[in-house]
Amino acid sequence: MNKNYFLYLFKKRKIAIFFFLAVYVGMAFAPFMFTNLQDGSVLRDCFLSSVAISSAMSTILCFGLPILLFHFVHQKRTVDIYFSLPVKRSEQLITTLLFIFAIAFGYFIIGVSLAYFLSMPAKINFTIYLYILAFGALMLLVFILVNSLCFLVANNLFDGIVMIAAYNFIAVAILIFMQTFNYNLIAGSVGMMIGEGLIAYFSPLNMSMVTMLAIVRKIYNSIHYASVNGSYILMLIVYGVVAAYGLYRHFVLRKAERAEQVSSGFFAYPFIIHFYAIICLFILSMSTSDSLGSAFMLYLLLLVIYIVATFVYKRKISIDWKYLLFYAIALVLSIALVRVGYATRGFGIADNYNIQQGELLRYHYQSFYDVDADNGFQVMIEVNIPTKEIAKHQEVVDYFESMREESIEAFYQKKDIGISEGFLSIHNLDNIAQGRLIDERQYTIFNKITKEDIRMLNEHNCVNFTLYNDEGVEVKVEDFLKGKGE
């Protein structure tokens, strides 16, 4: 760190620093305005809101300040001046990063400390306050390193801003891809999305916010809130280390001649354009699997967007046959993925459900239409079977597993078998007391449940029924089977 360079950065922007500090403090104080400062439960809510506001505002600074303080590398008239200063490149980089951190984290300390002081009547554990500050330091440092790297992989100011936005949107793009994949290729995945736990690792922002919320919620002393995920903290450290190395490559070893040039580095436009092109093609192919012919215009529109993106990247209007070839190959692969997915029943995922896992197997069935058309009965069925007692209720399990298999087969064969009659969900719990889900699937059912089915299921004490007649009056299952309650 270079002390003189740090003071230069401060003196140049001290008015803005103190102005935004006043705004920051006012925003952090806002949840406590017009609040009973003696009510512990209210103060805990205010403390959580204030910490959330401080986290959000400091995060915004971590996006904006790297652009403000590193923009000189993207301008020819300033890059030579700054790089010719009697300051080592490494010192210049470290000093700038520490200056950004001092502002973002300094504001954060003030905001959180103010909230903690105002919440003292609620007797919030001081250790939680320290955990919040400690994780806040890690979170903001990682944001600064990652966003600074994203900005510096480009060679001009506009491209740098685009890179920050594009890289931070990657997790959202993957989420949309996974949602489309689950909904269109995996029968039954309408419930718990396959692979949803992995998506967070692509987003330092998501991991940080989830972890910060888990820490702050410890003030409520409740077992119902999620605990801190240690792997998130480890992954944030990995992001920070990788970003620090990238900053060394793109700042300390940077050539001044890169300023205002085309951002042609691999991790700039070449990676971003092709990544989003592939993601969009796969999403489009999965969404339009019923009729590829009708999707022709959408594929053509995506091609136009892809080519225009290369114009922006190259700063000239010219079509390279390599881009057309890449798009054609990616299109064929995306369509092939969908075809293979249907042929293998979602790559085998649709059949990969273990009913023996955890402590409890639960089915839930609800009819959309009348079970007894003459009398207008509708039914909801709840089945709870301890996994150790599945053999005891094998008849019930076989009934619902057969219903589930028919739904899966209809999904992949795309049979025209009429309107849906109801839905069936299945999930397993690994802790009955806390109700923690291991897995969950949900299916559309096309076969109407019959009175004889209800009679068979009613013989098992693990099955609970809720029946309504056409007037919305609940009827006991025994009365329904005897023809009463109409």
C-alpha positions as CSV (number, residue, x, y, z in Angstrom):
1,M,0.0,0.0,0.0
2,N,1.1,3.5,-0.8
3,K,0.1,6.0,1.9
4,N,0.5,9.1,-0.3
5,Y,-1.6,7.6,-3.1
6,F,-4.3,6.7,-0.6
7,L,-4.4,10.3,0.7
8,Y,-4.5,11.5,-2.9
9,L,-7.6,9.4,-3.6
10,F,-9.2,10.6,-0.4
11,K,-8.6,14.3,-0.9
12,K,-9.8,14.1,-4.4
13,R,-13.2,12.7,-3.4
14,K,-13.6,13.7,0.3
15,I,-16.7,15.8,-0.3
16,A,-18.5,13.0,-2.0
17,I,-17.3,10.6,0.7
18,F,-18.8,12.6,3.6
19,F,-22.0,13.4,1.6
20,F,-22.7,9.7,0.9
21,L,-21.8,8.9,4.5
22,A,-24.6,11.2,5.7
23,V,-27.0,9.5,3.2
24,Y,-25.9,6.0,4.3
25,V,-26.4,6.8,8.0
26,G,-29.9,8.2,7.2
27,M,-30.9,5.1,5.3
28,A,-29.5,2.7,8.0
29,F,-31.5,4.7,10.7
30,A,-34.7,4.7,8.7
31,P,-36.1,1.4,10.1
32,F,-36.0,2.8,13.6
33,M,-37.9,6.0,12.9
34,F,-41.4,6.1,14.5
35,T,-40.6,2.8,16.3
36,N,-41.1,1.9,20.0
37,L,-37.4,1.6,21.0
38,Q,-38.3,-0.4,24.1
39,D,-40.1,-3.3,22.3
40,G,-37.6,-6.1,21.9
41,S,-39.4,-8.0,19.1
42,V,-39.9,-4.8,17.1
43,L,-36.3,-3.8,17.6
44,R,-35.0,-7.2,16.3
45,D,-37.0,-6.7,13.1
46,C,-35.6,-3.1,12.8
47,F,-32.1,-4.4,13.3
48,L,-32.5,-7.0,10.6
49,S,-33.9,-4.4,8.2
50,S,-31.1,-2.0,9.0
51,V,-28.4,-4.6,8.4
52,A,-30.1,-5.5,5.1
53,I,-30.1,-1.9,4.0
54,S,-26.4,-1.4,5.0
55,S,-25.5,-4.6,3.1
56,A,-27.3,-3.5,0.0
57,M,-25.8,0.0,0.0
58,S,-22.3,-1.2,0.6
59,T,-22.8,-3.8,-2.2
60,I,-23.8,-1.1,-4.6
61,L,-20.6,0.8,-3.7
62,C,-18.7,-2.4,-4.5
63,F,-20.1,-2.3,-8.0
64,G,-19.8,1.5,-8.6
65,L,-16.4,2.4,-7.1
66,P,-14.3,0.0,-9.2
67,I,-15.7,1.7,-12.3
68,L,-15.0,5.2,-10.8
69,L,-11.4,4.4,-9.6
70,F,-10.2,2.1,-12.4
71,H,-11.7,3.9,-15.4
72,F,-8.4,5.6,-16.2
73,V,-7.0,2.3,-17.6
74,H,-9.6,2.5,-20.4
75,Q,-8.7,6.0,-21.6
76,K,-5.6,6.7,-23.6
77,R,-5.2,10.3,-22.2
78,T,-5.2,9.1,-18.6
79,V,-3.6,5.6,-18.6
80,D,-0.1,6.9,-19.4
81,I,-0.4,9.6,-16.7
82,Y,-1.4,7.1,-13.9
83,F,1.0,4.4,-15.0
84,S,3.9,6.9,-15.0
85,L,3.3,8.0,-11.4
86,P,6.1,7.2,-9.0
87,V,4.1,4.3,-7.6
88,K,4.5,0.7,-8.3
89,R,1.7,-1.0,-10.2
90,S,1.2,-3.5,-7.4
91,E,1.0,-0.7,-4.8
92,Q,-1.4,1.3,-7.0
93,L,-3.6,-1.8,-7.3
94,I,-3.6,-2.7,-3.6
95,T,-4.0,1.0,-2.5
96,T,-7.0,1.5,-4.8
97,L,-8.7,-1.8,-3.6
98,L,-8.1,-0.9,0.0
99,F,-9.5,2.6,-0.6
100,I,-12.7,1.1,-2.0
101,F,-12.8,-1.4,0.9
102,A,-12.3,1.4,3.5
103,I,-15.3,3.3,2.1
104,A,-17.7,0.3,1.6
105,F,-16.8,-1.5,4.8
106,G,-16.3,1.7,6.8
107,Y,-19.8,2.7,5.9
108,F,-21.0,-0.8,6.8
109,I,-19.4,-0.7,10.2
110,I,-21.1,2.6,11.0
111,G,-24.5,1.4,9.7
112,V,-24.5,-1.9,11.6
113,S,-23.0,-0.3,14.8
114,L,-25.8,2.3,14.8
115,A,-28.4,-0.4,14.4
116,Y,-26.9,-2.5,17.2
117,F,-26.7,0.5,19.5
118,L,-30.4,1.4,18.9
119,S,-31.4,-2.2,19.4
120,M,-29.7,-2.6,22.8
121,P,-33.0,-3.0,24.7
122,A,-33.6,-6.2,22.6
123,K,-30.4,-7.6,24.1
124,I,-29.0,-8.9,20.8
125,N,-26.0,-11.1,21.4
126,F,-22.8,-9.1,20.9
127,T,-21.2,-12.2,19.2
128,I,-23.8,-12.0,16.4
129,Y,-22.8,-8.4,15.9
130,L,-19.2,-9.4,15.5
131,Y,-20.1,-12.2,13.1
132,I,-22.0,-9.7,11.0
133,L,-19.0,-7.4,10.8
134,A,-16.6,-10.3,10.1
135,F,-18.7,-11.8,7.3
136,G,-19.5,-8.3,5.9
137,A,-15.7,-7.7,5.6
138,L,-15.3,-10.9,3.6
139,M,-18.4,-10.3,1.5
140,L,-17.5,-6.8,0.5
141,L,-13.8,-7.6,-0.2
142,V,-14.9,-10.4,-2.5
143,F,-17.4,-8.1,-4.3
144,I,-14.7,-5.5,-4.8
145,L,-12.1,-8.0,-6.2
146,V,-14.6,-9.8,-8.5
147,N,-16.2,-6.6,-9.9
148,S,-12.8,-4.9,-10.4
149,L,-11.6,-7.9,-12.3
150,C,-14.7,-8.0,-14.5
151,F,-14.2,-4.3,-15.3
152,L,-10.5,-4.8,-16.1
153,V,-10.9,-7.8,-18.4
154,A,-12.3,-5.3,-20.9
155,N,-10.3,-2.6,-22.8
156,N,-12.7,0.3,-22.7
157,L,-15.2,1.9,-20.3
158,F,-18.4,0.7,-22.0
159,D,-17.1,-2.9,-22.4
160,G,-16.0,-2.9,-18.7
161,I,-19.5,-2.0,-17.5
162,V,-21.0,-4.6,-19.9
163,M,-18.6,-7.2,-18.4
164,I,-19.6,-6.4,-14.8
165,A,-23.3,-6.8,-15.7
166,A,-22.8,-9.9,-17.9
167,Y,-20.7,-11.8,-15.3
168,N,-23.1,-11.0,-12.5
169,F,-26.0,-12.2,-14.6
170,I,-24.4,-15.6,-15.3
171,A,-26.1,-17.2,-12.2
172,V,-29.5,-15.9,-13.4
173,A,-28.9,-17.3,-16.8
174,I,-28.0,-20.7,-15.4
175,L,-31.0,-20.6,-13.1
176,I,-33.3,-19.9,-16.1
177,F,-31.6,-22.8,-18.0
178,M,-32.1,-25.2,-15.1
179,Q,-35.7,-24.2,-14.6
180,T,-36.4,-24.8,-18.3
181,F,-34.5,-28.1,-18.2
182,N,-36.4,-29.3,-15.1
183,Y,-39.8,-28.2,-16.3
184,N,-39.5,-29.4,-19.9
185,L,-37.3,-32.5,-19.7
186,I,-37.8,-33.9,-16.2
187,A,-41.2,-35.4,-15.5
188,G,-42.3,-34.5,-11.9
189,S,-39.7,-31.8,-11.2
190,V,-42.3,-29.1,-10.8
191,G,-41.7,-29.5,-7.1
192,M,-38.1,-29.3,-5.9
193,M,-35.9,-28.3,-8.9
194,I,-33.1,-30.8,-9.7
195,G,-29.7,-29.1,-9.1
196,E,-31.1,-26.0,-7.5
197,G,-28.6,-26.1,-4.7
198,L,-25.7,-25.9,-7.1
199,I,-26.8,-22.7,-8.8
200,A,-25.9,-20.4,-5.8
201,Y,-22.2,-21.3,-6.2
202,F,-22.2,-19.4,-9.5
203,S,-23.1,-16.1,-7.7
204,P,-21.0,-14.5,-5.0
205,L,-23.9,-12.1,-4.5
206,N,-26.4,-14.8,-3.9
207,M,-24.1,-16.8,-1.5
208,S,-23.3,-13.7,0.4
209,M,-26.9,-12.5,0.9
210,V,-28.1,-16.0,2.0
211,T,-25.2,-16.2,4.5
212,M,-25.7,-12.7,5.8
213,L,-29.4,-13.4,6.3
214,A,-28.6,-16.7,8.1
215,I,-26.3,-14.9,10.5
216,V,-28.6,-12.0,11.2
217,R,-31.6,-14.3,11.8
218,K,-29.7,-15.9,14.7
219,I,-31.1,-13.0,16.8
220,Y,-34.5,-14.8,16.8
221,N,-33.1,-18.1,18.3
222,S,-35.3,-20.2,16.1
223,I,-34.5,-23.7,14.7
224,H,-36.8,-23.0,11.7
225,Y,-34.2,-20.6,10.0
226,A,-31.4,-22.1,7.9
227,S,-28.0,-22.3,9.4
228,V,-24.9,-20.8,7.9
229,N,-23.6,-22.9,4.9
230,G,-19.8,-23.2,5.4
231,S,-19.3,-24.2,1.8
232,Y,-20.6,-20.8,0.8
233,I,-17.9,-19.0,2.8
234,L,-15.2,-21.3,1.4
235,M,-16.4,-20.7,-2.1
236,L,-16.4,-16.9,-1.5
237,I,-12.7,-17.2,-0.5
238,V,-12.0,-19.1,-3.7
239,Y,-13.6,-16.4,-5.7
240,G,-11.5,-13.8,-3.9
241,V,-8.3,-15.7,-4.5
242,V,-9.0,-16.2,-8.2
243,A,-10.1,-12.6,-8.7
244,A,-6.9,-11.4,-6.9
245,Y,-4.8,-13.4,-9.3
246,G,-6.8,-12.1,-12.3
247,L,-6.3,-8.5,-11.1
248,Y,-2.5,-9.1,-11.0
249,R,-2.7,-10.3,-14.7
250,H,-5.0,-7.5,-15.9
251,F,-3.6,-4.5,-13.9
252,V,0.0,-5.1,-12.7
253,L,1.0,-6.8,-16.0
254,R,-1.4,-4.7,-18.1
255,K,-0.1,-3.0,-21.3
256,A,-1.1,0.7,-21.6
257,E,-1.8,0.1,-25.3
258,R,-5.0,-1.8,-24.4
259,A,-6.8,1.4,-23.6
260,E,-9.8,2.0,-26.0
261,Q,-9.1,-1.1,-28.0
262,V,-11.4,-4.0,-28.8
263,S,-12.0,-6.2,-25.8
264,S,-10.8,-9.4,-27.5
265,G,-9.4,-11.2,-24.5
266,F,-10.8,-14.7,-24.0
267,F,-12.8,-13.8,-20.8
268,A,-14.2,-10.6,-22.3
269,Y,-16.6,-10.7,-25.3
270,P,-15.4,-14.0,-26.8
271,F,-16.5,-15.9,-23.7
272,I,-19.6,-13.8,-22.8
273,I,-21.1,-13.8,-26.3
274,H,-20.7,-17.5,-26.9
275,F,-21.8,-18.5,-23.3
276,Y,-25.0,-16.6,-23.6
277,A,-25.6,-17.8,-27.2
278,I,-25.3,-21.4,-26.0
279,I,-27.5,-20.9,-22.9
280,C,-30.2,-19.1,-25.0
281,L,-30.2,-21.8,-27.7
282,F,-30.6,-24.6,-25.2
283,I,-33.4,-22.8,-23.4
284,L,-35.2,-22.1,-26.7
285,S,-34.8,-25.7,-27.9
286,M,-36.2,-27.1,-24.6
287,S,-39.1,-24.6,-24.6
288,T,-40.1,-25.3,-28.2
289,S,-39.6,-29.1,-28.2
290,D,-43.2,-29.7,-29.2
291,S,-42.8,-28.0,-32.6
292,L,-39.4,-27.1,-33.9
293,G,-41.0,-25.7,-37.0
294,S,-42.8,-23.0,-35.1
295,A,-39.5,-22.1,-33.4
296,F,-37.8,-21.2,-36.7
297,M,-38.4,-17.5,-36.4
298,L,-37.2,-17.6,-32.8
299,Y,-33.9,-19.3,-33.9
300,L,-33.5,-16.8,-36.6
301,L,-34.1,-13.9,-34.2
302,L,-31.5,-15.3,-31.8
303,L,-29.1,-15.6,-34.7
304,V,-29.6,-11.9,-35.5
305,I,-29.0,-10.9,-31.9
306,Y,-25.9,-13.1,-31.8
307,I,-24.4,-11.5,-34.9
308,V,-25.3,-8.0,-33.7
309,A,-23.4,-8.8,-30.5
310,T,-20.3,-9.6,-32.5
311,F,-20.7,-6.2,-34.3
312,V,-20.6,-4.5,-30.9
313,Y,-17.6,-6.6,-29.9
314,K,-15.6,-6.0,-33.1
315,R,-16.8,-2.4,-33.4
316,K,-17.5,-3.0,-37.1
317,I,-20.2,-4.6,-39.2
318,S,-18.9,-7.8,-40.7
319,I,-20.1,-11.4,-40.6
320,D,-17.5,-14.0,-40.0
321,W,-18.3,-17.5,-41.2
322,K,-16.8,-18.9,-38.0
323,Y,-19.6,-17.4,-36.0
324,L,-22.2,-18.8,-38.3
325,L,-20.6,-22.3,-38.0
326,F,-20.5,-22.0,-34.2
327,Y,-24.2,-21.1,-34.1
328,A,-25.1,-23.9,-36.4
329,I,-23.2,-26.5,-34.3
330,A,-24.7,-25.1,-31.0
331,L,-28.2,-25.3,-32.5
332,V,-27.8,-28.9,-33.6
333,L,-26.4,-29.9,-30.2
334,S,-29.2,-28.1,-28.4
335,I,-31.9,-29.9,-30.4
336,A,-30.0,-33.2,-30.0
337,L,-30.0,-32.7,-26.2
338,V,-33.8,-32.4,-26.1
339,R,-34.2,-35.5,-28.3
340,V,-31.9,-37.5,-26.0
341,G,-33.6,-36.2,-23.0
342,Y,-37.0,-37.4,-24.0
343,A,-35.6,-40.8,-25.2
344,T,-33.9,-41.4,-21.9
345,R,-36.7,-40.1,-19.7
346,G,-34.8,-37.0,-18.6
347,F,-31.4,-38.7,-18.7
348,G,-32.8,-41.2,-16.1
349,I,-33.5,-38.4,-13.6
350,A,-37.3,-38.9,-13.8
351,D,-36.9,-42.5,-12.6
352,N,-34.3,-41.7,-10.0
353,Y,-36.4,-41.2,-6.9
354,N,-35.7,-43.3,-3.8
355,I,-38.8,-43.8,-1.8
356,Q,-36.8,-45.4,1.0
357,Q,-34.7,-42.3,1.8
358,G,-35.1,-40.3,5.1
359,E,-37.6,-41.0,7.9
360,L,-40.9,-40.5,6.2
361,L,-42.5,-41.1,2.7
362,R,-45.4,-38.8,2.0
363,Y,-47.9,-38.7,-0.9
364,H,-50.5,-36.0,-1.5
365,Y,-53.3,-36.3,-4.0
366,Q,-55.9,-33.8,-5.0
367,S,-58.6,-34.2,-7.6
368,F,-59.4,-31.3,-9.9
369,Y,-62.8,-32.6,-10.8
370,D,-65.5,-34.8,-9.3
371,V,-64.6,-38.3,-8.1
372,D,-68.3,-39.2,-8.1
373,A,-69.7,-37.4,-11.1
374,D,-73.3,-38.1,-10.1
375,N,-72.9,-36.5,-6.7
376,G,-70.0,-34.0,-7.3
377,F,-67.5,-35.3,-4.7
378,Q,-64.0,-34.0,-4.7
379,V,-61.2,-35.6,-2.6
380,M,-57.8,-34.8,-1.1
381,I,-55.6,-37.7,0.1
382,E,-52.7,-37.4,2.5
383,V,-50.5,-40.5,3.0
384,N,-47.7,-40.6,5.6
385,I,-45.6,-43.8,5.8
386,P,-42.5,-44.1,7.9
387,T,-39.9,-45.5,5.6
388,K,-39.3,-48.5,7.9
389,E,-43.0,-49.5,7.5
390,I,-43.2,-49.3,3.7
391,A,-43.5,-53.1,3.4
392,K,-46.5,-52.9,5.7
393,H,-48.4,-50.6,3.4
394,Q,-47.0,-51.9,0.1
395,E,-50.5,-51.9,-1.5
396,V,-50.8,-48.1,-1.0
397,V,-47.3,-47.5,-2.2
398,D,-47.9,-49.7,-5.3
399,Y,-51.1,-47.8,-6.1
400,F,-49.5,-44.3,-6.0
401,E,-46.3,-45.5,-7.7
402,S,-48.4,-46.9,-10.6
403,M,-50.2,-43.5,-10.8
404,R,-46.8,-41.8,-10.9
405,E,-45.4,-44.1,-13.6
406,E,-48.5,-43.4,-15.8
407,S,-47.9,-39.7,-15.5
408,I,-44.2,-40.0,-16.3
409,E,-45.0,-42.2,-19.4
410,A,-47.6,-39.7,-20.6
411,F,-45.1,-36.8,-20.2
412,Y,-42.4,-38.3,-22.4
413,Q,-44.8,-39.9,-24.9
414,K,-46.7,-36.6,-25.2
415,K,-49.9,-38.7,-25.5
416,D,-53.2,-36.9,-26.0
417,I,-55.0,-38.6,-23.2
418,G,-57.5,-35.9,-22.3
419,I,-57.7,-33.3,-19.5
420,S,-55.9,-33.7,-16.2
421,E,-58.0,-35.1,-13.3
422,G,-55.7,-34.0,-10.5
423,F,-52.2,-33.8,-9.2
424,L,-49.9,-36.1,-7.1
425,S,-46.9,-34.9,-5.1
426,I,-44.4,-37.2,-3.4
427,H,-41.6,-36.2,-1.0
428,N,-39.5,-37.6,1.7
429,L,-38.5,-36.0,4.9
430,D,-35.1,-36.6,6.7
431,N,-36.4,-35.1,9.9
432,I,-40.1,-35.4,10.8
433,A,-39.9,-32.9,13.7
434,Q,-38.4,-30.1,11.6
435,G,-40.0,-31.2,8.3
436,R,-36.9,-31.0,6.2
437,L,-37.4,-32.1,2.6
438,I,-34.9,-34.4,0.9
439,D,-36.6,-34.6,-2.4
440,E,-39.9,-33.7,-4.0
441,R,-41.7,-34.4,-7.2
442,Q,-45.1,-33.4,-8.5
443,Y,-47.2,-34.9,-11.3
444,T,-50.2,-34.3,-13.3
445,I,-52.7,-37.2,-13.1
446,F,-54.9,-38.1,-16.0
447,N,-56.9,-41.1,-14.6
448,K,-59.8,-40.4,-12.3
449,I,-59.6,-41.9,-8.9
450,T,-62.6,-44.2,-8.2
451,K,-64.8,-45.1,-5.3
452,E,-63.2,-48.6,-5.2
453,D,-59.7,-47.0,-5.0
454,I,-60.8,-44.9,-2.0
455,R,-62.3,-48.1,-0.4
456,M,-59.0,-49.9,-0.8
457,L,-56.9,-47.0,0.5
458,N,-59.2,-46.5,3.5
459,E,-58.2,-49.9,4.8
460,H,-54.8,-48.5,5.7
461,N,-54.3,-46.2,8.7
462,C,-51.6,-44.3,7.0
463,V,-54.1,-42.7,4.6
464,N,-56.2,-39.6,5.5
465,F,-59.1,-38.3,3.4
466,T,-60.8,-35.0,3.0
467,L,-63.9,-35.2,0.9
468,Y,-66.3,-32.4,-0.1
469,N,-69.7,-32.7,-1.8
470,D,-70.9,-30.3,-4.6
471,E,-72.1,-27.8,-2.0
472,G,-68.6,-27.6,-0.4
473,V,-69.6,-29.4,2.7
474,E,-67.0,-31.9,4.1
475,V,-68.1,-35.5,4.2
476,K,-66.6,-38.4,6.2
477,V,-65.1,-41.0,4.0
478,E,-67.2,-43.7,5.6
479,D,-70.4,-41.8,4.7
480,F,-69.1,-41.4,1.1
481,L,-68.5,-45.1,0.7
482,K,-72.0,-45.8,2.0
483,G,-73.5,-43.4,-0.5
484,K,-74.4,-40.8,2.2
485,G,-73.7,-37.1,2.4
486,E,-75.0,-36.1,-1.0
